[in-house]
Amino acid sequence: MSVALAALHEDGGYRRGLAARLAREHGGVARSWQRAVNEALKEYGAQTDTAVPQQTAEDL
């Protein structure tokens, strides 16, 4: 999750295709990275003091 959280901070928030990009850059499958991104979105929302979107990244 720390890699996904760092990517969210670098990108300034969620961007479509983030899980696929992380899978290409760090190995693994996009589905596993998607779970990490969803968890990181919760933490990112808390860190940036913004509301966590009602939709998860999978819903977008």
Beta strands, then each sheet from edge to edge (+ up, - down):
end
